[in-house]
Amino acid sequence: MNRRKFLSTATTAVGVAFLNSFTKAKVQERGIVRYPDPWIEVVDPRFAKYRVGSAVVERLYTGTRWAEGPVWFGDGRYLLWNDIPNNHILRWVEETGQVSIFRNPSNNCSGITRDQQGRLITCERRRLTRTEPNGTITVLMDNFQGKHLNSPNDAVVHPDGHIWFTDPGYGILSLHGGKREDFELPTNVYRLNPDTGTAKVVTDEIEKPNGICFSPDYTKLYISDTGVSHKPGHPHNILVFDVVDGSRLKRRRVFYNMGAGVADGIRCDIDGNIWSSAGWDGEGYDGVHVITPDGNLIGKIHLPEICANLCFGGAKRNRLFMTASQSLYAVYVETQGSQIW
């Protein structure tokens, strides 16, 4: 959303005052920020309890070309995230604030998560891999029914150990994000048994299945559809499915329409709220949108860059990390991520 459009739709003086504060803070490059941080917006009173009045949005690092897929390692007090065009995984250390390259090359890795044993699971171009404790890389899946995967994008692990992941194929669409290669499979969402290598398609009805997360009780699965990126006019929706017997999906429906922008990565908190990355609609929109389980927008975390992914981390799982274009951001919130990682 551009400035003129935002101002034309602002209906109260509060809205205009917020925009002025946000713009001023951005110009100041986050030097000293007066509490409460104007980048944290209470859209609905229900979001107020999640905002920490004495916390600000911090930029922890800048210098990536397209930042994606953060995951927290509490056992090492560090965060990993990806820079897809630069083809490496980065590591930010909480204790020192230092950033280093964790893996190079990364096979244009996109989303990353951890399994029930704490091992790193990476969505890469044409394959899904696991990093073993000794550092070796195990290819968990690189084909389905004899055809190459496209380019897995995001993954979550069910308590039963199965890995659910999306395969929209962004890593084979351009030179900047990987390599130009032919699609051999539809843009499926898979459920993989990493012990047997057996996989099944849980849905093949999404144009570009992207971010994925479970509800706190694992009875619902949320998937963001970024089909508009290559199909103009496509709906900008986050979808939700019922999870049946922990293994299959039914009753697909629209959970939330993102309006003029799109949702990429999504995560759930312990109250069932969806914290969605938001981007591609400009100032006043880009950042993180917080949506209740019944599909109502209650809060925003505004960023001066397009947010691609996010995760909860820190010692109490109450620090939200956000990968946004060229930078890594973080803010403390008064809730926790619903899953361990």
C-alpha positions, 0 to 999 in steps of 0.5 A: 500500500502506498502512502497516498492510498493509506492516507485515503483509507485512514479514517481516524486521527489515530491512524494518521498519527501512527503513520507519522510516527512510523515514518519518523522512526524509519527515518531515524533508522531505529536510533533511540525509540520512545516507548511504546514502539510505533512500529507495533500497532494495536489494530484490535484491543485483543492484541494489546496483551501481546505487545510489550510496552518496553520492547522495540523492533530491533534490526539485528543484521543487514546485508542479505539479498533475500532473507528467508526461513529463520529457526531457533536453536535454544541449545546453542543460543543461536538463530539460523536463516537463509540468504537464497541468492547468496546461496548460504545459511547464516548464523546469528549468535544471541550472546555476542550478536555476531553473524557468520556463515553456517553453510556455503553453498546451501543449494539455495535453501529456503525454509528450515526447521528442526525435527523432534530430535533437534536435527536441522531440516532444510528445504532446498532446490529439488530436495529435502535434507536433514543435517545429522549431529556429526554434520553430514547431510542426509537426503530425505526426499528428492523425488516422488514417483520417479520424478524430481521434486520442484523446490521445497519451500517450508516444512513443519514436523508433526509430533509423530515425526512425519515432515509436512512440506510445501513444494511450490518450485521457486528455486527453479523459476529464476537464476537469482533464486536458484536455477531455471529448470523444468517442473516435473511435478505439480506444486504439491504439499507432502507428508513424509515419513523420514524413517521409511522414505514413504511420502504421500501428497496431502493436497495438490490444489494450491497454486503456490503452497508456501508457508505452513504451520500447525495449530497448537493442538495439531488439528488444523494445518495452515498454508499460505498461497503465493500463487499471485507471484506468477499468476496475476489476479490469483487470491491472496489467501492463507488457507486452513485444513482440518487434520484427520487422524494426524495424516490427511486433510479435509475441508479446505477453506480460506482462513484469511485474505491478505488484501493487496499484499501476500503472506509468505511464512506463517507461525502459530502462538500458544493461543492459536493466533497466526503470525503471518509475514506480510509484504509487497504492498508497501509502507503501512502494510509490510511486516507481520500481521497477527490474526486470531483463530477466527480470522480477524486481524488484531495487530501489526508489526511494521517493517521498512522491508518486505517480510518473508518469514518468521519464527519464535525463539529466545529462552522463553520462546517469546522473541519473534525473529523476522527475516525481511529482504535485506535484514534480520529483525526481532522483537519481544512479545507477550506470548510464545510460539506454539511449537518448540522450534 
